[in-house]
Amino acid sequence: MNFLEELTWRGMIHDVMPGTKERFEKGPCTGYIGFDPTADSLHIGSLVQIMTLVHFQRCGNKPLILVGGATGMVGDPSGKSQERNLLDLETLQKNQSAVKKQLSHFLDFTGENPAEIVNNYDWFKSMSFLDFIRDIGKHITINYMLSKDSVKSRMETGMSFTEFTYQLVQGYDFYHLYQEKKCDIQLGGSDQWGNIVTGTELIRRKLGAEAFAVTTPLIKKADGSKFGKTEEGNVWLSKERTSPYKFYQYWLNCSDEDAASFIRIFTLFDQDKINSLNSEHQQAPHLRILQKALAEDITKRVHGEMELQNAITASNILFGKATKEDLASLSVDDFLTVFEGVPQKQLPLSLLSLKPSIVDVLVGESGFLSSNSDARRELKAQSISINKEKVDEHFVLSAENLLNGKFVLIGKGKKTNFILFFE
């Protein structure tokens, strides 16, 4: 495959430095993208760059993943309205380990062009300030640095010297990898263009050599809201921060316009497959064929087949297409997530030893229904279910009905639910 052509049809090209196309035509390249370990997980905003590296490797090139142990201690001002809090070394090292593990789910670290992880702390930790400003700083002028958007956008509000030097630090990364790893391509988001070309300029001025750059567009949702954000905040790749169910739901609930764009960017489906899915979707938009294909592919890649199936089961439960066995298969966390906002009542576990009648449970114990006559009427109409199974007025609640040893789900009709939580 041709890397630039692949990214172009997927809508993943923003800027390409002159000469880059010709460089790819000469043969396989080594290229890198940097990830600052400012949290113990990447979020889906990082997926564009991850997928860029995936395509880069699939096209026969060698990808380097730079985990910014040093740059994470400085803070990238690009796209930021104010300076970030700096992290200590111990926190950064913990975050680096977590990020490395997540990236290994996407890239091949064996074979002919194996991915490789590098850490810029390794080459900055022994460098003195005087060495840096003498050997690197003298090659880049203040005027050049002030011309960058990441600096100009902060001139009114102010920028510390620490952040001002970030582009020099990132530029040195490119210079170092060019020398040590024969890396002559840097990839990144469009907000990184200024930092990247500082690196190419440093390579040109210090070595008289040529290096290249490719950037991807910043992803926005069709409605103008920020991609990767929900009311709760970022959508993370870590299941401890964002459950696989919520991760799956994020993609499942995206608009038709966004799904048509995202399926090109975030999956490895080829053009024929995507065109086929688009055609099927247009014929029956209510089936959400694009959204389902997108959500299943990404969730499986990030969380694995088992978590995908759990997420699908949870989604089916939410929309009423579930059995008692489906309910029982949910973890406590997934159960509470699926039924978030559903009214709950806490009851003593000892109550179940008394084997209360269903009418007592529906009225006196839970307050779910207002009167005994109301309860009997609903039971006679077969409107009441316990854990998704219809019950009649002869039903008796017992410990055997507990899900995960804690819950009982009461349903009335298809849309009204109530949770009994036993302790």
C-alpha positions, 0 to 999 in steps of 0.5 A: 500500500502507498501510505500517503494515498491510504491516508488521503482517501481516509481523510487523514491528511492535513499537511505534507512537507514538500519532498515527502511523497518523493521520500516514500517513493524511494522505499521504506522509512522510519517515522515517529509520533510522540505521546506525552504521558500526562495520564495513565491512559490514552484517550480516543483523541490519541486514536488518530495518531495511533491509527496513523502509525498502524497504517504507516507500519502496514505500508512497510515502514518502521514506526517509532513511538516516542513516550515523552518522559522528558517533554511530559515534564515540560508541557506542550503549549500547542492548543493550550490556553494556559500552562499545565501542571508539571508531573513528577518523575514517579508519576510520569514513569507510571503513566509511561508503562500504562501507555506502552501497554495500550499501544502494544494492542495496535502495533506489531513489535516483531517481524520485518519492520517492528514497532519500537518504543523510545523515551526522550528522557533517556537522552535528555537526563544526562544533558546539561542546560549549558550543553543544550543552549550551546549546541541546540539553542544557537541554531534556532532564532527567537524570531523563528520560534515566535512565528509559531502559532503555539507561541503567538496564540499565547502572547497576550495571556503569557507563556513561561520560558519552560513552555517556550522552549518546548518546540526546541526540546521536541525539535531535538527529539527529531534530530536525535532520532534522525541520527540514532535511528535513521528516522527522517519522518515525523507524524502528528496532529496539525497542531504539532506542525510548528514543533515538527518543522522546528525539528526538520530545520534543526536537522537541516542546519546542524547536519545539512540533511533533509527530513519530512513531515505529515500531519493529520487534521484535528477531528471535530464532530459534525455538530461542532462539539469536541470529539472524544468528550462526553458530559463525564469528560474524556473517553479513555482507552483504559477500562478502569477510566471508561468501561468497555460498555460506555466506550462501545456506546460512545461510537454506537451513539454517534451521528450518521455523518460522524459514523461515515467519517469515523469508520474511515479514520478508526477502522482498517476496513478497505474502501470496498467494505466501507462503501458497502456498509455506507450503501447498506446504511443508507437503505436502512438508516434506522438499523444503524449499520455504520455505527454498529460496525464502527463500535464493534471494530474499535471496541474489539481492538481496544478491549478484546472480543470478550469485553465487546460481547459483554458490551453488546449484551449490556446494550441489548439489555438497555433496549429490552432485548435480553434474557435473565441469563444476559442480566446474570452475565453482567458485572456489578459495574456494568449492571450499574452502568446500564441501569444508571439513573433507574430508581433503586431501593436498598433492602435488608438481605434478611427479608428474602428469608421471609419469602415475601409475596410479589405484591408485598415486594411491589408495593410495601417493600419497594414502593414501586407500585402505589397499591395492592390493587394496582399490583394485582392488576399489572400482574394479571395483565402480565406486565411485571417481570423479575430479572426480565422474566414475566411473573404472576401473583403467585411468585415469591421472591428468594435469594435465588433471584439475586443477580451477582448476589446483590440485585433484583431488576423489576420491570413494568412493561418495556420501559419502566424499571426499578432495582432492589439492592439487597445488603 
